[in-house]
Amino acid sequence: MTNPVLRLLAPLALLAAPAAAQTSILPYLPKETIVAVSAPDLTSSVARFQKMPLARMWAEDEVQKFLADVKKMVGQKLDEALQQGKEMHAQGQLPMDPSKLLELRLHSAALAVTRLELHMGDMGPMPKIGVLVHLDFGDTSQAWKDLIQMGLGLLEQQAGDELRKTEAKVGDTTVMTLGPKADEGMEMALNVAMLPSGILLGTLADDVKGVLDCMQKKTPALGATAAYQSVSKRLQAAGAEVESFSRMDPIVDFALAGLEVASQMSPELAMVDMDGVKRALDAMGWRNLGLSGSSIAYVDGKSVERSFQSGQAAGKQLDMSFLKWVPKDAAALSAGTMDVPALYDTLRKGLEAYDPELAKQLLGQLEQIEAQIGFKLRDDLFGSFGDQYVTWSMAVASMQAAPEMAYLLKVEKPDNLVKVIKAMTQMSEGHVELEESEKRGLKAYTLKINLDAIQGLPFNPFDFLQPTFAFKNGYMVVALSAPDVRRAAQRMDREDDPKGDIRSNKEFASVAAQLPANLRSMSFSDWKVQFESFYQLGTGLLTMVPMGDDVPIDPALLPDAATLTKHLFPTFSYSVAHEDGVESVSVSPFGPETMLMLGALFGAGATVFGAMRGGF
């Protein structure tokens, strides 16, 4: 019988065979590539993952003992399914022995969108969407190729005379094109090129041929462009587990093309001035969104993500003096710069660029509405906010109460903002009320939300929450209860003494020295504290669930929280503005493997649940 542990980790086993280091295919993609994601060396990534916290947690004896019966059950169920598949193969019901699938490996993968075009043809909308997929199978390439050839053979057999098949050569490599005969004018088809150790698939033949030619000549295409190089140099992508590159402008243009085609097909949309829409997007800067890229690498047991977004204005530098207000035992902290008035100004620019006369008419109507409601959107609402925000929260203590947290928004016109909120509550017809109170010289405002009056509920769920705000030191202090607001306001009166704030937190101090001086934003999360709080709550709930003999879980064997948290460390991230864009860095105990592990746990849970329900 196959080891059930290996079967439980089958998704990772696909990557685990040794292989030579892989090279990213991204540089060889077409120059016009819009979005590309590459995992160039999955084998090495799996090896480096062994130093990550999740892998070390999994290796703990307490974890293995707790999950032993679960792994055994999952392995048995998979063995039963495998045996059933073998019998079906022997009877001719399956084209391949399913046990062979466990021998397959994947060493690298890449996905790219190369073109996004749409126009109205004689027969209706004609899309031209370029998609490329590159997979490298390493030493198991022949088994993969046999499986792929089998699938292509079945496709040709089922399609029969309706299938159009052509072949072309690029060097010594054959490119096979499969498409429907009925759509010979359609450029998109299935283009397949078998490589020495993998496969290249694409929807456009020219893309596939172009990539093959570049790979054979070792001549970069996308990699030689100034756009790709300007982003790549910021990412330190060499040796990364995952690398991505994107250009947003072609995606906006494709959406515009879709709207234009829709306007030709729908009388309701025919009145839309497409040239005006383009002028509006240009005025708002939405057709010049620049370039972006990211890389994620495992470095000494940490996941390090770097990203870069070009074309953004430098903006204001973050004022770090707020650290003296943040509690020492805060579990999470986030701060950054903002420009709320720019949202209104940008939308107005777009409206005026679309149609100046229409903009004048609508803005005139807006002035009349503003006179009726008692405040101006630009001056009293958007214009009341300043250029910085700060938020922090404590660890979750119980299921009956929200954790203590505070949101600080810099404001320029607090009285105007209060006027806006009062006017909006009056318009709610009693569904939202604003109550004022003053204690120890601090005036606070509490929002009472009467959901029962709207939905006829037997209780008001917002009775457990009391959104409250006050103003202190040029900030709007917001929290989910009046006591939280008062505590935050009191902290804003304290002297600048690091001993009593987050700067004396040893977890924060361990990462604070790595933060550069010219920050645009930053965040911190103490995963030891947060994980332990959620773990204690979860294990407490688990002990309350009745466990039958058919459930392979013994709550008494639950690992101690310290066994898991000793492998964790804080997540911290920051962004820095440069003249040509914004660079961001994030260091975390969790990387791209997290979703894969969650998927594996979900699959194991589904197996256990299926067994409890009587099997598959």
For each residue, the residues with C-beta under 8 A, 3 or more apart:
1: 4 75 79
2: 6 7 75 78 79 82 102
3: 6 7 75
4: 1 7 8 71 72 74 75 76 78 79
5: 8 9 71 75
6: 2 3 9 10 13
7: 2 3 4 10 74 75 78 79 102
8: 4 5 71 74 75 78 600 604
9: 5 6 12 13 600
10: 6 7 13 14 78 102
11: 14 596 599 600
12: 9 15 16 46 596 600
13: 6 9 10 16 102
14: 10 11 104 105 106
15: 12 42 43 45 46 105 106 107
16: 12 13 43 46 105
17: 43 105 107 138 139 140
18: 43
19: 22 43 105 107 138 139
20:
21: 41 44
22: 19 40 41 42 43 44 107 108 136
23: 40
24: 27 38 40 108 110 237 243
25: 28 29 38 40 108 110 134 211 215
26: 29 36 38 110 112 222 223 228 243 245
27: 24 220 221 222 223 224 228
28: 25 211 214 215 219 220 221 222 223
29: 25 26 33 36 112 114 132 211 221 222
30: 33 114 130 207 210 211 221 222
31: 221 222 224 225
32: 114 115 250
33: 29 30 36 112 113 114 222 245 247
34: 112 113 114 115 116 246 247 250 251
35: 112 113 244 245 246 247 251
36: 26 29 33 110 111 112 113 222 244 245 246
37: 110 111 112 242 243 244
38: 24 25 26 108 109 110 111 242 243 244
39: 42 45 108 109 110 241 242
40: 22 23 24 25 108 110 240 243
41: 21 22 44 45 107 108 239 241
42: 15 22 39 45 46 106 107 108 109
43: 15 16 17 18 19 22 46 47 107 138
44: 21 22 41 47 48 239
45: 15 39 41 42 48 49 241 298
46: 12 15 16 42 43 49 50
47: 43 44 50
48: 44 45 51 52 241 298
49: 45 46 52 54 55 298 591 593
50: 46 47 55
51: 48 55 56 298 300 301
52: 48 49 55 56 298 301 302 303 589 590 591 593
53: 56 57 301 567 568 569 589 590
54: 49 57 58 589 590 593 594 597
55: 49 50 51 52 58 59
56: 51 52 53 59 60 301 567
57: 53 54 60 63 563 564 567
58: 54 55 63 64
59: 55 56 63 64
60: 56 57 63 64 559 563 564
61: 64 65
62: 65 66 557 559 560 563
63: 57 58 59 60 66 67 559 563 564
64: 58 59 60 61 67 68
65: 61 62 68 557
66: 62 63 553 554 557 558 559
67: 63 64 70 71
68: 64 65 71 72
69: 72 73 552 553 554
70: 67 73 74 552 553 604 608
71: 4 5 8 67 68 74 75 604
72: 4 68 69 75 76 552
73: 69 70 76 77 552 607 608 611
74: 4 7 8 70 71 77 78 604 607 608
75: 1 2 3 4 5 7 8 71 72 78 79
76: 4 72 73 79 80
77: 73 74 80 81 607 610 611 615 616
78: 2 4 7 8 10 74 75 81 82 607
79: 1 2 4 7 75 76 82 83
80: 76 77 83 84 616
81: 77 78 84 85 616
82: 2 78 79 85 86 98 99
83: 79 80 86 87
84: 80 81 87 88
85: 81 82 88 89 94 97 98 99
86: 82 83 89 90 97 98 99
87: 83 84 90 91
88: 84 85 91 93 94
89: 85 86 92 93 94 95 96 97 98
90: 86 87
91: 87 88
92: 89
93: 88 89
94: 85 88 89 97 98
95: 89 150 154
96: 89 100 101 147 150
97: 85 86 89 94 100
98: 82 85 86 89 94 101
99: 82 85 86 102 103
100: 96 97 103 104 143
101: 96 98 104
102: 2 7 10 13 99
103: 99 100 140 143
104: 14 100 101 137 140 143 144 147
105: 14 15 16 17 19 137 138 139 140
106: 14 15 42 109 135 136 137
107: 15 17 19 22 41 42 43 136 137 138 197 198
108: 22 24 25 38 39 40 41 42 134 135 136 198
109: 38 39 42 106 133 134 135 136
110: 24 25 26 36 37 38 39 40 132 133 134 135
111: 36 37 38 131 132 133
112: 26 29 33 34 35 36 37 131 132 133
113: 33 34 35 36 116 129 130 131
114: 29 30 32 33 34 130 131 132 202 204 207
115: 32 34 128 129 130 204 207
116: 34 113 129 130 250 251 253 254
117: 127 128 129 254 257
118: 125 126 127 128 254 257 258 261
119: 125 126 257 261
120: 124 125 126 261 264 265
121: 124 125 126 185
122:
123: 126
124: 120 121
125: 118 119 120 121 261 265
126: 118 119 120 121 123 186
127: 117 118 188
128: 115 117 118 187 188 204
129: 113 115 116 117 188 203
130: 30 113 114 115 116 202 203 204 207
131: 111 112 113 114 202 203
132: 29 110 111 112 114 200 201 202 203 207 208 211
133: 109 110 111 112 200 201 202
134: 25 108 109 110 198 199 200 201 211
135: 106 108 109 110 144 198 199
136: 22 106 107 108 109 141 195 197 198
137: 104 105 106 107 140 141 143 144 145 197 198 199
138: 17 19 43 105 107 141 197
139: 17 19 105
140: 17 103 104 105 137 143 144
141: 136 137 138 144 145 196 197 198
142: 145 146
143: 100 103 104 137 140 146 147
144: 104 135 137 140 141 147 148 198 199
145: 137 141 142 148 149 194 199
146: 142 143 149 150
147: 96 104 143 144 150 151
148: 144 145 151 152 192 194 199
149: 145 146 152 153
150: 95 96 146 147 153 154
151: 147 148 154 155
152: 148 149 155 156 176 178 192
153: 149 150 156 157
154: 95 150 151 157 158
155: 151 152 158 159 163 178
156: 152 153 159 160 163 165 178
157: 153 154 160
158: 154 155
159: 155 156 162 163 180
160: 156 157 163
161: 181
162: 159 180 181 182
163: 155 156 159 160 178 179 180 181
164: 177 178 179 180 181 184 189
165: 156 176 177 178
166: 176 177
167: 174 175 176 177
168: 174 175 177 205 209
169: 172 173 174 175
170: 173 175 193 209 212 213 216
171: 212 213 216
172: 169
173: 169 170 193 194 195 212 216
174: 167 168 169 193 194
175: 167 168 169 170 191 192 193 205 208 209 212
176: 152 165 166 167 191 192 193
177: 164 165 166 167 168 189 190 191 192 205
178: 152 155 156 163 164 165 189 190 191 192
179: 163 164 183 184 186 188 189 190
180: 159 162 163 164 183 186
181: 161 162 163 164 184
182: 162
183: 179 180 186
184: 164 179 181
185: 121
186: 126 179 180 183 189
187: 128 204 205
188: 127 128 129 179 203 204
189: 164 177 178 179 186 203 205
190: 177 178 179 201 203
191: 175 176 177 178 201 202 203 204 205 207 208
192: 148 152 175 176 177 178 199 200 201
193: 170 173 174 175 176 199 200 201 208 212
194: 145 148 173 174 199
195: 136 173 198 199 200
196: 141
197: 107 136 137 138 141
198: 107 108 134 135 136 137 141 144 195
199: 134 135 137 144 145 148 192 193 194 195
200: 132 133 134 192 193 195 208 211 212
201: 132 133 134 190 191 192 193 208
202: 114 130 131 132 133 191 205 207 208 211
203: 129 130 131 132 188 189 190 191 207
204: 114 115 128 130 187 188 191 207 208
205: 168 175 177 187 189 191 202 208 209
206: 209 210
207: 30 114 115 130 132 191 202 203 204 210 211
208: 132 175 191 193 200 201 202 204 205 211 212
209: 168 170 175 205 206 212 213
210: 30 206 207 213 214 221
211: 25 28 29 30 132 134 200 202 207 208 214 215 221
212: 170 171 173 175 193 200 208 209 215 216
213: 170 171 209 210 216 217 219
214: 28 210 211 217 218 219 220 221
215: 25 28 211 212 218
216: 170 171 173 212 213
217: 213 214
218: 214 215
219: 28 213 214 224
220: 27 28 214 223 224
221: 27 28 29 30 31 210 211 214 224 225
222: 26 27 28 29 30 31 33 36 225 228 245
223: 26 27 28 220 228 229 232
224: 27 31 219 220 221 228 229
225: 31 221 222 228 229
226: 229 230
227: 230 231 247 291
228: 26 27 222 223 224 225 231 232 245
229: 223 224 225 226 232 233
230: 226 227 233 234 291 310 580
231: 227 228 234 235 245 291 292 293 308 310
232: 223 228 229 235 237 245 293
233: 229 230
234: 230 231 293 306 308 581 583
235: 231 232 240 243 293 294 295 306 307 308
236: 240 295 297 306
237: 24 232 240 243 293 295
238:
239: 41 44 297
240: 40 235 236 237 243 295 296 297
241: 39 41 45 48 296 297 298 591 592
242: 37 38 39 294 295 296 592
243: 24 26 37 38 40 235 237 240 293 294 295
244: 35 36 37 38 293 294 295
245: 26 33 35 36 222 228 231 232 291 292 293
246: 34 35 36 291 292 293
247: 33 34 35 227 250 251 291
248: 251 252 289 290 291 292
249: 252 253 287 288 289
250: 32 34 116 247 253 254
251: 34 35 116 247 248 254 255
252: 248 249 255 256 281 286 287 289
253: 116 249 250 256 257 287
254: 116 117 118 250 251 257 258
255: 251 252 258 259
256: 252 253 259 260 274 277 278 281
257: 117 118 119 253 254 260 261
258: 118 254 255 261 262
259: 255 256 262 263 269 272 274 277
260: 256 257 263 264 274
261: 118 119 120 125 257 258 264 265
262: 258 259 265 266 269
263: 259 260 266 269 270 272 274
264: 120 260 261 270
265: 120 125 261 262 269
266: 262 263 269 270
267: 270
268: 271
269: 259 262 263 265 266 272
270: 263 264 266 267
271: 268
272: 259 263 269 276 277
273: 276 277 354 355
274: 256 259 260 263 277 278
275: 278 279
276: 272 273 279 280 353 354 355
277: 256 259 272 273 274 280 281 354
278: 256 274 275 281 282 287
279: 275 276 282 283 353 354
280: 276 277 283 284 350 351 353 354
281: 252 256 277 278 284 286 287 350
282: 278 279 285 286 287 288 353
283: 279 280 349 350 352 353
284: 280 281 346 347 349 350 353
285: 282 288 289 346
286: 252 281 282 289
287: 249 252 253 278 281 282
288: 249 282 285 311
289: 248 249 252 285 286 311
290: 248 309 310 311 312 581
291: 227 230 231 245 246 247 248 308 309 310 311 581
292: 231 245 246 248 307 308 309 310
293: 231 232 234 235 237 243 244 245 246 307 308
294: 235 242 243 244 305 306 307 308
295: 235 236 237 240 242 243 244 305 306 307
296: 240 241 242 303 304 305 591 592
297: 236 239 240 241 303 304
298: 45 48 49 51 52 241 301 302 303 304 591
299: 302 303 304
300: 51
301: 51 52 53 56 298
302: 52 298 299 569 587 588 589
303: 52 296 297 298 299 586 587 588 589 590 591 592
304: 296 297 298 299 585 586 587
305: 294 295 296 584 585 586 587 588 591
306: 234 235 236 294 295 583 584 585 586
307: 235 292 293 294 295 583 584
308: 231 234 235 291 292 293 294 581 582 583 584
309: 290 291 292 312 581 582 584
310: 230 231 290 291 292 580 581
311: 288 289 290 291 580 581
312: 290 309 315 577 581 582
313: 577
314: 577 578 579
315: 312 337 339 520 577
316: 337 387 388 520
317: 337 518 519 520 577
318: 335 336 337 388 519 520 521 522
319: 322 388
320: 323 335 519
321: 324 496
322: 319 325 326 335 388 390 408
323: 320 326 501 502 503
324: 321 494 495 496 497 498 501 503
325: 322 390 408 488 491 492 494 501
326: 322 323 330 333 390 392 491 501 502
327: 330 392 394 491 501 502
328: 500 501 502 504 505
329: 394 395 505 529
330: 326 327 333 392 393 394 502 505 526
331: 393 394 395 403 525 526 529 530 533
332: 392 393 523 524 525 526 530
333: 326 330 390 391 392 502 508 522 523 524 525
334: 390 391 392 521 522 523 524
335: 318 320 322 388 389 390 391 521 522 523
336: 318 388 389 520 521 522 575
337: 315 316 317 318 387 388 520 521
338: 385 386 387 388 389
339: 315 342 343 387
340: 343 344 382 385
341: 344 345 378 382 383 385
342: 339 345 346
343: 339 340 346 347 382
344: 340 341 347 348 377 378 382 383
345: 341 342 348 349 378
346: 284 285 342 343 349 350
347: 284 343 344 350 351
348: 344 345 351 352 359 363 378
349: 283 284 345 346 352 353
350: 280 281 283 284 346 347 353 354
351: 280 347 348 354 355 358 359 362 363
352: 283 348 349 356 359
353: 276 279 280 282 283 284 349 350
354: 273 276 277 279 280 350 351 358 359
355: 273 276 351 358 359
356: 352 359 360
357: 360 361
358: 351 354 355 361 362
359: 348 351 352 354 355 356 362 363
360: 356 357 363 364
361: 357 358 364 365
362: 351 358 359 365 366
363: 348 351 359 360 366 367
364: 360 361 367 368
365: 361 362 368 369
366: 362 363 369 370 377
367: 363 364 370 371
368: 364 365 371 372
369: 365 366 372 373
370: 366 367 373 374 375 376 377
371: 367 368 374
372: 368 369
373: 369 370 423 427
374: 370 371 419 423
375: 370 380 381 416 419 420 423
376: 370 379 380 381
377: 344 366 370 380 381 382
378: 341 344 345 348 381 382 383
379: 376 383 413 416
380: 375 376 377 383 384 413 416 417 419 420
381: 375 376 377 378 384 416 417 420
382: 340 341 343 344 377 378 385
383: 341 344 378 379 380 412 413 416
384: 380 381 411 412 413 414 416 417 420
385: 338 340 341 382 409 410 411 412 417
386: 338 409 410 411 412 474
387: 316 337 338 339 410
388: 316 318 319 322 335 336 337 338 410
389: 335 336 338 407 408 409 410
390: 322 325 326 333 334 335 407 408 475
391: 333 334 335 405 406 407 408
392: 326 327 330 332 333 334 405 406 502
393: 330 331 332 403 404 405 406
394: 327 329 330 331 397 403 404 405
395: 329 331 403 529 530 532 533
396: 403 530 533 534 537
397: 394 401 403 533
398: 401 537
399: 537 541
400:
401: 397 398 464
402: 405 464 465 480 481
403: 331 393 394 395 396 397
404: 393 394 479 484 487
405: 391 392 393 394 402 479 480 484
406: 391 392 393 477 478 479 484 485 487 488
407: 389 390 391 477 478 479
408: 322 325 389 390 391 475 476 477 478 488
409: 385 386 389 475 476 478
410: 385 386 387 388 389 474 475 476
411: 384 385 386 414 417 471 474 475 476
412: 383 384 385 386
413: 379 380 383 384 416 417
414: 384 411 417 418 471 476
415: 418 419
416: 375 379 380 381 383 384 413 419 420
417: 380 381 384 385 411 413 414 420 421 476
418: 414 415 421 422 445
419: 374 375 380 415 416 422 423
420: 375 380 381 384 416 417 423 424
421: 417 418 424 425 434 445
422: 418 419 425 426 434
423: 373 374 375 419 420 426 427
424: 420 421 427 428 432
425: 421 422 428 432 433 434 447
426: 422 423
427: 373 423 424
428: 424 425 431 432
429:
430: 433 450 453
431: 428 449 450 451 453 454
432: 424 425 428 447 448 449 450
433: 425 430 447 448 450
434: 421 422 425 445 446 447 448
435: 445 446 447 448
436: 443 444 445
437: 443 444 445 446 482
438: 441 442 443 444
439: 442 444 486
440: 486
441: 438
442: 438 439 470 472 485 486 489
443: 436 437 438 470 471
444: 436 437 438 439 468 469 470 482 485 486
445: 418 421 434 435 436 437 468 469 470
446: 434 435 437 466 467 468 482
447: 425 432 433 434 435 466 467 468
448: 432 433 434 435 462 466
449: 431 432 460 462 467
450: 430 431 432 433 453 454 460 462
451: 431 454 455 457 460 461 462
452: 455 456 457 458 459 460
453: 430 431 450
454: 431 450 451
455: 451 452
456: 452
457: 451 452 460 461
458: 452
459: 452 463
460: 449 450 451 452 457 463
461: 451 457 464 465
462: 448 449 450 451 465 466
463: 459 460
464: 401 402 461
465: 402 461 462 480 481
466: 446 447 448 462 480 481 482
467: 446 447 449 478 479 480
468: 444 445 446 447 478 479 480 481 482 484 485
469: 444 445 476 477 478 479 485
470: 442 443 444 445 476 477 485 486 489
471: 411 414 443 475 476 477
472: 442 475 477 488 489 492
473: 492
474: 386 410 411
475: 390 408 409 410 411 471 472 492
476: 408 409 410 411 414 417 469 470 471
477: 406 407 408 469 470 471 472 485 488 489 492
478: 406 407 408 409 467 468 469 485
479: 404 405 406 407 467 468 469 482 484 485 488
480: 402 405 465 466 467 468 484
481: 402 465 466 468 484 485
482: 437 444 446 466 468 479 485 486
483: 486 487
484: 404 405 406 468 479 480 481 487 488
485: 406 442 444 468 469 470 477 478 479 481 482 488 489
486: 439 440 442 444 470 482 483 489 490
487: 404 406 483 484 490 491
488: 325 406 408 472 477 479 484 485 491 492
489: 442 470 472 477 485 486 492 493
490: 486 487 493 494
491: 325 326 327 487 488 494 501
492: 325 472 473 475 477 488 489
493: 489 490
494: 324 325 490 491 497 500 501
495: 324
496: 321 324
497: 324 494 500 501
498: 324 501 503 504
499: 504
500: 328 494 497 504
501: 323 324 325 326 327 328 491 494 497 498 504
502: 323 326 327 328 330 333 392 505 508 524
503: 323 324 498 508 509 512
504: 328 498 499 500 501 509
505: 328 329 330 502 508 509 526
506: 509 510
507: 510 511 526 528 529 569 570
508: 333 502 503 505 511 512 524 526 570
509: 503 504 505 506 512 513
510: 506 507 513 569 570
511: 507 508 514 515 524 570 572 587
512: 503 508 509 515
513: 509 510
514: 511 572 587
515: 511 512 519 522 572 574
516: 519 574 576
517:
518: 317 576 577
519: 317 318 320 515 516 522 574 575 576
520: 315 316 317 318 336 337 574 575 576 577 582
521: 318 334 335 336 337 573 574 575
522: 318 333 334 335 336 515 519 572 573 574 575
523: 332 333 334 335 571 572 573 574
524: 332 333 334 502 508 511 570 571 572
525: 331 332 333 530 570 571 572
526: 330 331 332 505 507 508 529 530 570
527: 530 531 565 568 569 570 571 589
528: 507 531 532 565 568 569 570
529: 329 331 395 507 526 532 533
530: 331 332 395 396 525 526 527 533 534
531: 527 528 534 535 561 564 565 568
532: 395 528 529 535 536 561 565
533: 331 395 396 397 529 530 536 537
534: 396 530 531 537 538
535: 531 532 538 539 561 564 565
536: 532 533 539 540 561
537: 396 398 399 533 534 540 541
538: 534 535 541 542
539: 535 536 542 543 555 558
540: 536 537 543 544
541: 399 537 538 544 545
542: 538 539 545 553 555 558
543: 539 540 555
544: 540 541
545: 541 542
546:
547: 551 553 554 555
548: 551 612
549:
550: 611 612
551: 547 548 608 612
552: 69 70 72 73 608
553: 66 69 70 542 547 608
554: 66 69 547 557
555: 539 542 543 547 558
556:
557: 62 65 66 554
558: 66 539 542 555
559: 60 62 63 66 563 564
560: 62 563 564
561: 531 532 535 536 564 565
562: 565 566
563: 57 60 62 63 559 560 566
564: 57 60 63 531 535 559 560 561 567 568
565: 527 528 531 532 535 561 562 568
566: 562 563
567: 53 56 57 564 589
568: 53 527 528 531 564 565 589
569: 53 302 507 510 527 528 589
570: 507 508 510 511 524 525 526 527 528
571: 523 524 525 527 586 587 588 589 590
572: 511 514 515 522 523 524 525 586 587
573: 521 522 523 584 585 586 587 588
574: 515 516 519 520 521 522 523 584 585
575: 336 519 520 521 522 582 583 584 585
576: 516 518 519 520 582 583 584
577: 312 313 314 315 317 518 520 581 582
578: 314 581 582 583
579: 314
580: 230 310 311
581: 234 290 291 308 309 310 311 312 577 578
582: 308 309 312 520 575 576 577 578
583: 234 306 307 308 575 576 578
584: 305 306 307 308 309 573 574 575 576
585: 304 305 306 573 574 575
586: 303 304 305 306 571 572 573
587: 302 303 304 305 511 514 571 572 573
588: 302 303 305 571 573 591
589: 52 53 54 302 303 527 567 568 569 571
590: 52 53 54 303 571 593 594
591: 49 52 241 296 298 303 305 588 594
592: 241 242 296 303 595 596
593: 49 52 54 590 596 597
594: 54 590 591 597 598
595: 592 598 599
596: 11 12 592 593 599 600
597: 54 593 594 600 601
598: 594 595 601 602
599: 11 595 596 602 603
600: 8 9 11 12 596 597 603 604
601: 597 598 604 605
602: 598 599 605 606
603: 599 600 606 607
604: 8 70 71 74 600 601 607 608
605: 601 602 608 609
606: 602 603 609 610
607: 73 74 77 78 603 604 610 611
608: 70 73 74 551 552 553 604 605 611 612
609: 605 606 612 613
610: 77 606 607 613 615 616
611: 73 77 550 607 608 614 615
612: 548 550 551 608 609
613: 609 610
614: 611
615: 77 610 611
616: 77 80 81 610
